[in-house]
Amino acid sequence: MQTQEQFVPVSPREVMVTTAGLRTMRKAWPCSGLPFDACVIFEFDSHGNLCDIKWFSDEGIDIAEPSGVDGACLCALSEDAYHFLDVQQAIEHVSRNPQTLGKD
């Protein structure tokens, strides 16, 4: 389950996976190689394609991509992040335009 504690929208096209989000992913994917003391920001283009990955320490310092991170795990995590961002944008749209609720 995705929560605000695990995923934080940074901009309309970027979402940060917090250390809590990485911890949750490591529980589901124990051999992921995900770091214990970092967060990651995924950036998507206007079509939803992943276009950048940025890693930061707990203190917010830009760090190099950790070595040994499982590619499939990182892909799954980016998809979760995109889904969270997509849902957040839908919620914001409905809150700005309540008359569209329930209409296709």
N, CA, C and O of each residue as an XYZ file, in Angstrom:
416
protein
N       0.836     -1.185      0.000
C       0.000      0.000      0.000
C       0.883      1.251      0.000
O       1.804      1.369      0.807
N       0.600      2.156     -0.888
C       1.373      3.376     -1.014
C       0.814      4.431     -0.076
O      -0.395      4.660     -0.033
N       1.694      5.067      0.669
C       1.259      6.106      1.587
C       2.062      7.367      1.363
O       3.115      7.345      0.726
N       1.556      8.466      1.893
C       2.248      9.747      1.792
C       3.598      9.674      2.502
O       4.518     10.422      2.169
N       3.717      8.780      3.470
C       4.976      8.601      4.189
C       6.047      7.978      3.290
O       7.238      8.216      3.488
N       5.632      7.195      2.321
C       6.569      6.479      1.459
C       6.840      7.192      0.134
O       7.934      7.078     -0.419
N       5.870      7.911     -0.367
C       5.976      8.596     -1.648
C       5.587     10.057     -1.454
O       4.576     10.359     -0.819
N       6.391     10.956     -2.001
C       6.128     12.387     -1.864
C       6.251     13.035     -3.239
O       7.307     12.951     -3.867
N       5.175     13.689     -3.720
C       5.294     14.386     -5.001
C       6.260     15.567     -4.863
O       6.148     16.359     -3.928
N       7.195     15.680     -5.785
C       8.182     16.759     -5.773
C       7.769     17.841     -6.764
O       7.933     19.032     -6.501
N       7.239     17.421     -7.889
C       6.754     18.322     -8.934
C       5.692     17.524     -9.709
O       5.465     16.353     -9.406
N       5.046     18.140    -10.698
C       4.048     17.378    -11.462
C       4.605     16.137    -12.158
O       3.846     15.243    -12.531
N       5.931     16.079    -12.334
C       6.522     14.923    -13.027
C       7.564     14.180    -12.201
O       8.222     13.271    -12.708
N       7.720     14.554    -10.943
C       8.715     13.901    -10.095
C       8.086     13.422     -8.792
O       7.220     14.084     -8.220
N       8.536     12.274     -8.342
C       8.074     11.747     -7.059
C       9.276     11.157     -6.319
O      10.118     10.470     -6.898
N       9.320     11.451     -5.019
C      10.395     10.932     -4.184
C       9.902      9.705     -3.433
O       8.807      9.701     -2.869
N      10.725      8.668     -3.435
C      10.486      7.499     -2.597
C      11.368      7.703     -1.367
O      12.593      7.753     -1.475
N      10.746      7.819     -0.213
C      11.463      8.112      1.021
C      12.196      6.881      1.539
O      12.054      5.784      1.000
N      12.975      7.079      2.581
C      13.647      5.934      3.214
C      12.618      4.925      3.709
O      12.869      3.720      3.681
N      11.458      5.407      4.161
C      10.387      4.491      4.586
C       9.876      3.677      3.397
O       9.580      2.490      3.536
N       9.772      4.315      2.232
C       9.355      3.605      1.025
C      10.365      2.556      0.595
O       9.997      1.455      0.185
N      11.645      2.908      0.692
C      12.691      1.935      0.354
C      12.694      0.779      1.347
O      12.920     -0.369      0.966
N      12.442      1.083      2.628
C      12.375      0.032      3.654
C      11.243     -0.946      3.347
O      11.416     -2.159      3.467
N      10.094     -0.422      2.954
C       8.951     -1.272      2.598
C       9.289     -2.150      1.398
O       8.950     -3.333      1.370
N       9.957     -1.565      0.410
C      10.331     -2.328     -0.781
C      11.348     -3.411     -0.440
O      11.277     -4.519     -0.971
N      12.300     -3.097      0.449
C      13.293     -4.104      0.851
C      12.640     -5.288      1.555
O      13.101     -6.422      1.422
N      11.568     -5.029      2.306
C      10.850     -6.133      2.969
C      10.230     -7.063      1.939
O      10.241     -8.282      2.108
N       9.690     -6.488      0.872
C       9.060     -7.288     -0.183
C      10.099     -7.894     -1.128
O       9.846     -8.921     -1.758
N      11.264     -7.258     -1.225
C      12.300     -7.649     -2.184
C      13.635     -7.668     -1.431
O      14.461     -6.776     -1.627
N      13.855     -8.666     -0.578
C      15.012     -8.658      0.333
C      16.379     -8.594     -0.346
O      17.320     -8.068      0.249
N      16.520     -9.096     -1.534
C      17.815     -9.086     -2.229
C      17.914     -7.923     -3.214
O      18.669     -7.987     -4.184
N      17.153     -6.865     -2.961
C      17.070     -5.742     -3.891
C      18.356     -4.934     -3.995
O      18.623     -4.327     -5.032
N      19.141     -4.920     -2.953
C      20.327     -4.081     -2.948
C      20.020     -2.614     -2.696
O      20.908     -1.770     -2.816
N      18.769     -2.293     -2.346
C      18.405     -0.905     -2.071
C      19.122     -0.425     -0.807
O      19.236     -1.179      0.159
N      19.602      0.809     -0.805
C      20.328      1.320      0.359
C      19.397      1.556      1.555
O      18.184      1.701      1.404
N      20.001      1.589      2.734
C      19.241      1.796      3.967
C      19.124      3.264      4.343
O      18.223      3.634      5.096
N      19.994      4.089      3.846
C      20.053      5.480      4.290
C      19.947      6.468      3.125
O      20.714      7.428      3.040
N      19.010      6.225      2.252
C      18.871      7.089      1.073
C      17.405      7.197      0.669
O      16.546      6.457      1.149
N      17.153      8.135     -0.220
C      15.855      8.233     -0.883
C      16.155      8.417     -2.371
O      17.279      8.730     -2.763
N      15.124      8.215     -3.182
C      15.310      8.299     -4.623
C      14.171      9.116     -5.227
O      13.023      9.025     -4.791
N      14.508      9.913     -6.233
C      13.503     10.689     -6.963
C      13.451     10.167     -8.394
O      14.466     10.099     -9.087
N      12.250      9.804     -8.818
C      12.022      9.369    -10.196
C      11.362     10.530    -10.942
O      10.412     11.141    -10.454
N      11.887     10.817    -12.131
C      11.303     11.859    -12.978
C      10.736     11.208    -14.233
O      11.376     10.360    -14.854
N       9.517     11.622    -14.595
C       8.820     11.059    -15.745
C       8.544     12.162    -16.761
O       8.368     13.324    -16.395
N       8.507     11.790    -18.040
C       8.143     12.773    -19.057
C       6.623     12.883    -19.130
O       5.910     12.240    -18.360
N       6.135     13.697    -20.056
C       4.688     13.941    -20.152
C       3.901     12.709    -20.590
O       2.674     12.696    -20.496
N       4.593     11.676    -21.068
C       3.930     10.440    -21.480
C       4.050      9.342    -20.424
O       3.585      8.221    -20.632
N       4.673      9.668    -19.295
C       4.827      8.689    -18.231
C       6.075      7.834    -18.331
O       6.236      6.883    -17.566
N       6.961      8.158    -19.265
C       8.209      7.411    -19.408
C       9.217      7.893    -18.382
O       9.358      9.095    -18.156
N       9.909      6.965    -17.768
C      10.953      7.306    -16.815
C      12.103      7.984    -17.554
O      12.625      7.432    -18.522
N      12.503      9.180    -17.104
C      13.584      9.880    -17.811
C      14.762     10.226    -16.909
O      15.815     10.611    -17.418
N      14.627     10.104    -15.583
C      15.770     10.372    -14.718
C      15.545      9.735    -13.350
O      14.416      9.598    -12.879
N      16.661      9.349    -12.731
C      16.652      8.802    -11.376
C      17.733      9.543    -10.607
O      18.885      9.592    -11.036
N      17.358     10.124     -9.463
C      18.307     10.871     -8.633
C      18.309     10.265     -7.238
O      17.247     10.017     -6.666
N      19.484     10.028     -6.693
C      19.640      9.452     -5.360
C      20.124     10.527     -4.389
O      20.954     11.367     -4.738
N      19.592     10.487     -3.160
C      19.972     11.435     -2.124
C      20.161     10.701     -0.803
O      19.515      9.688     -0.535
N      21.057     11.233      0.008
C      21.235     10.686      1.350
C      20.061     11.134      2.217
O      19.255     11.964      1.797
N      19.968     10.587      3.416
C      18.934     11.017      4.368
C      19.016     12.507      4.656
O      18.011     13.144      4.971
N      20.219     13.057      4.547
C      20.431     14.485      4.823
C      20.128     15.359      3.612
O      20.257     16.580      3.691
N      19.729     14.760      2.497
C      19.392     15.521      1.304
C      20.561     15.818      0.392
O      20.453     16.651     -0.508
N      21.676     15.146      0.613
C      22.867     15.352     -0.220
C      22.797     14.428     -1.430
O      22.533     13.232     -1.304
N      23.039     15.006     -2.608
C      23.052     14.246     -3.856
C      24.157     13.191     -3.779
O      25.310     13.515     -3.494
N      23.805     11.938     -4.032
C      24.792     10.859     -3.993
C      24.777     10.094     -5.314
O      23.826     10.182     -6.090
N      25.833      9.355     -5.548
C      25.912      8.519     -6.750
C      24.934      7.352     -6.614
O      24.565      6.950     -5.510
N      24.530      6.828     -7.753
C      23.636      5.663     -7.733
C      24.318      4.524     -6.981
O      25.462      4.177     -7.276
N      23.617      3.946     -6.011
C      24.211      2.841     -5.263
C      24.513      1.660     -6.179
O      23.738      1.353     -7.085
N      25.627      1.010     -5.939
C      25.968     -0.166     -6.743
C      25.220     -1.376     -6.206
O      24.923     -1.455     -5.014
N      24.923     -2.298     -7.075
C      24.288     -3.539     -6.662
C      22.778     -3.494     -6.528
O      22.184     -4.455     -6.039
N      22.132     -2.404     -6.949
C      20.665     -2.335     -6.885
C      20.096     -3.180     -8.019
O      20.487     -3.029     -9.176
N      19.177     -4.064     -7.678
C      18.549     -4.951     -8.648
C      17.716     -4.130     -9.633
O      16.848     -3.363     -9.216
N      17.970     -4.281    -10.926
C      17.274     -3.516    -11.964
C      15.780     -3.750    -11.988
O      15.001     -2.810    -12.149
N      15.374     -5.002    -11.829
C      13.936     -5.309    -11.842
C      13.239     -4.675    -10.640
O      12.110     -4.196    -10.748
N      13.914     -4.676     -9.510
C      13.355     -4.044     -8.314
C      13.206     -2.543     -8.524
O      12.173     -1.966     -8.185
N      14.234     -1.912     -9.080
C      14.184     -0.479     -9.337
C      13.086     -0.138    -10.337
O      12.421      0.889    -10.203
N      12.897     -0.981    -11.323
C      11.824     -0.791    -12.300
C      10.460     -0.871    -11.611
O       9.595     -0.027    -11.845
N      10.271     -1.876    -10.772
C       9.005     -2.032    -10.041
C       8.759     -0.838     -9.125
O       7.632     -0.354     -9.016
N       9.821     -0.361     -8.465
C       9.689      0.789     -7.576
C       9.314      2.044     -8.360
O       8.500      2.843     -7.896
N       9.898      2.225     -9.539
C       9.560      3.393    -10.363
C       8.104      3.320    -10.830
O       7.433      4.347    -10.922
N       7.616      2.120    -11.124
C       6.208      1.966    -11.513
C       5.281      2.303    -10.349
O       4.245      2.938    -10.546
N       5.643      1.887     -9.147
C       4.856      2.250     -7.962
C       4.847      3.763     -7.775
O       3.812      4.356     -7.470
N       6.019      4.380     -7.963
C       6.130      5.831     -7.810
C       5.268      6.546     -8.855
O       4.579      7.515     -8.535
N       5.306      6.070    -10.099
C       4.496      6.690    -11.146
C       3.007      6.535    -10.839
O       2.229      7.472    -11.021
N       2.621      5.362    -10.378
C       1.207      5.139    -10.030
C       0.782      6.106     -8.930
O      -0.301      6.688     -9.000
N       1.624      6.279     -7.917
C       1.319      7.224     -6.843
C       1.138      8.628     -7.409
O       0.172      9.313     -7.070
N       2.058      9.061     -8.266
C       1.986     10.387     -8.866
C       0.718     10.547     -9.698
O       0.070     11.592     -9.653
N       0.369      9.524    -10.447
C      -0.832      9.536    -11.272
C      -2.088      9.667    -10.410
O      -2.995     10.429    -10.745
N      -2.142      8.930     -9.310
C      -3.288      8.999     -8.402
C      -3.367     10.379     -7.749
O      -4.449     10.955     -7.637
N      -2.211     10.909     -7.315
C      -2.189     12.243     -6.706
C      -2.734     13.292     -7.667
O      -3.500     14.167     -7.264
N      -2.343     13.208     -8.932
C      -2.816     14.174     -9.926
C      -4.307     14.029    -10.163
O      -4.997     15.029    -10.364
N      -4.819     12.807    -10.145
C      -6.264     12.591    -10.308
C      -7.030     13.182     -9.126
O      -8.080     13.798     -9.310
N      -6.508     12.998     -7.922
C      -7.154     13.562     -6.728
C      -7.177     15.085     -6.811
O      -8.197     15.711     -6.522
N      -6.052     15.678     -7.207
C      -5.983     17.131     -7.341
C      -6.955     17.635     -8.396
O      -7.594     18.670     -8.209
N      -7.073     16.909     -9.507
C      -7.995     17.305    -10.573
C      -9.432     17.308    -10.061
O     -10.182     18.255    -10.301
N      -9.807     16.256     -9.362
C     -11.185     16.161     -8.847
C     -11.428     17.225     -7.785
O     -12.520     17.790     -7.723
N     -10.443     17.509     -6.958
C     -10.638     18.531     -5.925
C     -10.801     19.920     -6.538
O     -11.509     20.762     -5.986
N     -10.147     20.165     -7.677
C     -10.304     21.443     -8.377
C     -11.572     21.499     -9.223
O     -12.112     22.573     -9.487
N     -12.046     20.305     -9.651
C     -13.192     20.220    -10.560
C     -14.187     19.184    -10.046
O     -14.370     18.152    -10.691
N     -14.835     19.424     -8.907
C     -15.705     18.388     -8.331
C     -16.858     17.976     -9.250
O     -17.402     16.882     -9.102
N     -17.227     18.824    -10.180
C     -18.323     18.491    -11.087
C     -17.967     17.342    -12.024
O     -18.858     16.740    -12.623
N     -16.653     17.022    -12.164
C     -16.232     15.929    -13.042
C     -16.243     14.572    -12.343
O     -16.050     13.542    -12.989
N     -16.466     14.563    -11.029
C     -16.448     13.310    -10.270
C     -17.492     12.345    -10.813
O     -18.673     12.680    -10.904
N     -17.049     11.150    -11.173
C     -17.947     10.114    -11.670
C     -18.247     10.180    -13.148
O     -18.982      9.339    -13.666
N     -17.688     11.171    -13.847
C     -17.887     11.272    -15.293
C     -16.674     10.754    -16.013
O     -15.547     10.980    -15.573
N     -16.884     10.064    -17.110
C     -15.763      9.518    -17.911
C     -15.224     10.555    -18.840
O     -14.285     10.285    -19.589
